[in-house]
Amino acid sequence: SFAYFTIKDRLPQILTRVIDTLHRHKNEFFEEHGEKGVEAEKRAISFLSKLRNELQTDKPVTPLEDELPDAALWNQYLDYQRNLSNGNGGPSWFQSPWLYVECYMYRRIHAALAQNPPIDNFDVFKEGKAQNFFESQEAVIALCTYFQELLKNIKDLDEKQLQEELFKLLQVSLWGNKCDLSFSAGEDSSQKSSPLQSLENMIPYILVNDMEKLWSLLVNAKKRKTEENNVRVDIILDNAGFELVSDLVLADFLLSSKLADEVHFHGKSIPWYVSDTTKHDFNWTIKQLQSANHMWMSRCGINWEGNLKKGVWVYRDHMFWTLPHDFSSMAEVAPDLYADLQKSNLLLFKGDLNYRKLTGDRKWEYTVPFHQALNKFHPAPLCSLRTLKSDTQAGLKPGQGEQIQASEPEWMVNGKYGVVQFDAAL
């Protein structure tokens, strides 16, 4: 399975890069923290080398030994996985659900640093995320320019034109999800060209296209709006870099077109899946745009900083997003987060990992309804914007999956196809 190749090849590559990154920053750690920094770097590297060895030799998954706030939940989850295996030996790296061990690896990477002050706040993936942003510069400029031009006459657009613009920006955000560094094991995956030019040609690759449903939902929410209840959209973020910029443009469009009154962003509380967005990445990206020597880029950055100050944009992280649980257990494991999401009019889940967690990472029959695959996770109407990079997909038409499979055996994992898949949560 694709899971096997991920664990066998991609994850050790990622660990090797992490170790290499720490090696390269040795002098910096020494300059900042003296010998203590170098000692901490050595300890972190030895911890990570041991982790890589455990992975490659299929050792059993061990409980976390750190004192971080989520450690108990992780260890309970390990017990749950042990009970599932019915005495067939506990979970090991190659005898476990893929989603679980992949998440577990990133949590162990975090522990390697968190347990080794003074370098405990070092994000081993930060360089790659910054590089992705700078290498996608042309695409970022094209998107910011397009959007600022659009804002000039947004007040004059009729419903049909607004709908067209929403659909365009949803597609840019969808295909922005191709820029994923965990998928390319950290290799360059930046967006080089303007994403707007190829949208027409990409429509056939959207396997489920529920954009019309999103439009109806937003228009109806706007009509029903009263003084007390704002229309709120939540975006559960995926990658930093170009994808994040495409999400921020979409969020700004929702506000500027008055389709939403506030947008809440949900990021990761620790570095995760190489390129996932943390609070630092979110703020850094807006600062980079603000200080860019390109008029429309800096205009975007300035406006977005303003949205955060005014409180019409809110950034949050919650440790649930970096637990191994799928979302059907959110109400039980993180009732506070579930209750917060229930206040939203629409939840947009970005990317493949969120899709895997929405559907429990199971090998569904392609035609099983998306609603059913969500396994009772319905806090609010939700939509997945995802390019396919793992072999799970529900909610297709009869014969649709088989037809693509016949001509393209890799269709579920090569990032070429996408979905804009909606569930009304009734």
Long-range contacts (C-beta under 8 A, 24 or more apart in sequence): 1-98, 1-391, 2-390, 2-391, 2-412, 2-413, 3-98, 3-390, 3-391, 4-94, 6-98, 6-102, 7-55, 7-93, 7-94, 7-98, 7-101, 7-102, 8-94, 9-185, 10-182, 10-185, 11-55, 11-102, 11-105, 12-52, 12-55, 12-56, 13-185, 13-186, 14-105, 14-182, 14-185, 14-186, 14-274, 15-48, 15-51, 15-52, 15-55, 15-105, 15-109, 16-52, 17-185, 17-186, 18-48, 18-109, 18-124, 18-125, 19-45, 19-48, 19-49, 19-52, 21-124, 21-127, 22-48, 22-122, 22-124, 25-122, 29-119, 29-122, 32-118, 33-118, 33-119, 36-118, 37-118, 37-119, 40-116, 40-117, 40-118, 40-119, 40-120, 41-116, 41-119, 43-115, 43-116, 44-112, 44-113, 44-116, 44-119, 47-111, 47-112, 47-115, 47-116, 48-109, 48-112, 51-105, 51-108, 51-109, 51-112, 54-93, 55-93, 55-105, 56-93, 58-92, 58-93, 58-94, 58-95, 59-92, 59-93, 60-89, 60-90, 60-91, 60-92, 61-90, 61-91, 61-92, 61-93, 61-96, 61-101, 61-104, 64-107, 64-108, 64-111, 65-111, 66-111, 66-114, 66-115, 68-110, 68-111, 68-114, 69-319, 70-107, 70-319, 70-322, 70-323, 73-323, 73-333, 74-104, 74-107, 74-323, 74-324, 77-323, 77-324, 77-325, 97-361, 98-361, 98-390, 99-324, 99-326, 99-356, 99-357, 99-361, 100-324, 102-273, 103-322, 103-323, 103-324, 104-324, 106-270, 106-271, 106-272, 106-273, 106-322, 107-270, 107-322, 107-324, 109-271, 110-270, 110-271, 110-322, 114-270, 123-271, 123-278, 123-280, 124-271, 125-181, 125-271, 125-274, 125-275, 126-271, 126-280, 126-281, 128-181, 128-186, 128-274, 128-275, 129-181, 129-240, 129-241, 129-275, 129-281, 130-284, 131-188, 131-190, 132-179, 132-181, 132-188, 132-189, 132-190, 132-239, 132-240, 132-241, 132-242, 132-275, 133-240, 133-241, 133-242, 133-245, 133-285, 133-288, 135-188, 135-190, 135-192, 136-179, 136-190, 136-191, 136-192, 136-241, 136-242, 136-245, 138-192, 138-193, 138-194, 139-190, 139-191, 139-192, 139-193, 139-194, 139-195, 139-242, 140-242, 140-245, 140-289, 140-297, 141-294, 141-296, 141-297, 142-193, 142-194, 142-195, 142-196, 143-172, 143-194, 143-195, 143-196, 143-245, 143-246, 143-249, 144-245, 144-249, 144-289, 144-294, 144-296, 144-297, 144-299, 144-300, 145-296, 146-194, 146-196, 147-249, 147-252, 147-253, 147-296, 147-300, 148-296, 148-299, 148-300, 149-296, 150-253, 151-256, 154-256, 154-257, 157-257, 159-219, 162-257, 162-259, 163-215, 165-253, 165-257, 166-211, 166-214, 166-215, 166-218, 166-253, 166-254, 166-257, 166-259, 167-211, 167-215, 168-196, 168-199, 169-246, 169-249, 169-250, 169-253, 170-211, 170-214, 170-250, 170-385, 170-420, 171-199, 171-202, 171-206, 171-420, 172-196, 172-199, 172-246, 172-249, 172-250, 173-243, 173-246, 173-247, 173-249, 173-250, 173-350, 173-385, 174-206, 174-385, 174-386, 174-387, 174-418, 174-420, 175-199, 175-202, 175-387, 175-418, 176-239, 176-242, 176-243, 176-245, 176-246, 176-247, 177-238, 177-239, 177-243, 177-350, 177-351, 177-352, 177-385, 177-386, 177-387, 177-418, 178-387, 178-415, 179-239, 179-241, 179-242, 179-243, 179-275, 180-238, 180-239, 180-243, 180-274, 180-275, 180-351, 180-352, 180-389, 180-415, 181-239, 181-241, 181-274, 181-275, 182-273, 182-274, 182-275, 182-276, 183-352, 183-389, 183-415, 185-274, 186-274, 190-241, 190-242, 191-241, 191-242, 195-242, 195-246, 202-418, 205-416, 205-417, 205-418, 206-417, 206-418, 206-419, 206-420, 207-388, 207-393, 207-396, 207-400, 207-404, 207-417, 207-418, 207-419, 208-370, 208-395, 208-396, 208-419, 208-420, 208-421, 209-419, 209-420, 210-383, 210-420, 210-421, 210-422, 211-420, 213-383, 213-422, 213-424, 214-346, 214-383, 214-420, 214-422, 217-345, 217-346, 217-381, 217-422, 217-424, 218-254, 218-259, 218-260, 218-345, 218-346, 219-259, 221-345, 221-346, 222-258, 222-259, 225-261, 230-261, 230-262, 231-259, 231-260, 231-261, 231-262, 231-345, 232-260, 232-261, 232-262, 232-263, 232-264, 232-343, 232-344, 232-345, 232-346, 233-259, 233-260, 233-262, 233-263, 233-264, 233-344, 233-345, 233-346, 233-347, 233-348, 234-263, 234-264, 234-265, 234-266, 234-341, 234-344, 234-346, 234-347, 234-348, 234-380, 235-263, 235-264, 235-265, 235-266, 235-348, 235-350, 236-266, 236-321, 236-347, 236-348, 236-349, 236-350, 236-354, 237-265, 237-266, 237-267, 237-268, 237-276, 237-277, 237-282, 237-350, 238-276, 238-277, 238-350, 238-351, 238-352, 238-353, 238-354, 239-275, 239-276, 239-277, 239-350, 239-351, 240-275, 240-276, 240-277, 240-278, 240-281, 240-282, 240-285, 241-275, 243-350, 243-351, 244-277, 244-281, 244-282, 244-285, 245-285, 245-289, 247-350, 248-285, 248-286, 248-300, 248-304, 249-300, 251-313, 252-300, 252-303, 252-304, 252-307, 255-307, 255-312, 255-313, 260-345, 261-312, 262-311, 262-312, 262-313, 262-314, 263-307, 263-312, 263-313, 263-314, 264-313, 264-314, 264-315, 264-316, 264-344, 265-313, 265-314, 265-315, 265-316, 266-316, 266-317, 266-318, 266-321, 267-315, 267-316, 267-317, 267-321, 268-317, 268-321, 268-322, 269-317, 269-318, 269-319, 269-321, 269-322, 270-322, 272-321, 272-322, 273-353, 276-353, 278-317, 279-315, 279-317, 282-315, 283-315, 316-340, 325-357, 326-356, 326-357, 326-358, 326-359, 326-360, 326-361, 326-375, 327-357, 327-358, 327-374, 327-377, 328-360, 328-374, 328-375, 328-376, 328-377, 330-377, 330-379, 331-377, 331-379, 338-379, 341-379, 341-380, 342-379, 342-380, 343-380, 344-379, 344-380, 345-380, 345-381, 346-380, 346-381, 346-382, 346-383, 347-379, 347-380, 347-381, 347-382, 347-383, 348-382, 348-383, 348-385, 349-382, 349-383, 349-384, 349-385, 349-386, 350-385, 350-386, 351-385, 351-386, 351-387, 352-386, 352-387, 352-388, 352-389, 352-390, 354-384, 354-386, 355-384, 355-386, 355-390, 355-392, 355-419, 356-390, 356-392, 358-382, 358-384, 359-392, 359-394, 361-390, 361-392, 362-392, 363-391, 363-392, 364-392, 364-393, 364-394, 365-394, 366-393, 366-394, 366-396, 366-400, 366-401, 366-402, 367-394, 367-395, 367-396, 367-397, 367-398, 367-401, 368-394, 368-395, 369-394, 369-395, 370-394, 370-395, 370-421, 370-422, 370-423, 371-423, 374-423, 378-423, 378-425, 378-426, 379-425, 380-425, 381-422, 381-423, 381-424, 381-425, 382-422, 382-423, 382-425, 383-420, 383-421, 383-422, 383-423, 384-419, 384-420, 384-421, 385-418, 385-419, 385-420, 386-418, 386-419, 386-421, 387-415, 387-416, 387-417, 387-418, 388-412, 388-413, 388-414, 388-415, 388-416, 388-417, 388-418, 388-419, 389-413, 389-414, 389-415, 393-419, 395-419, 395-421
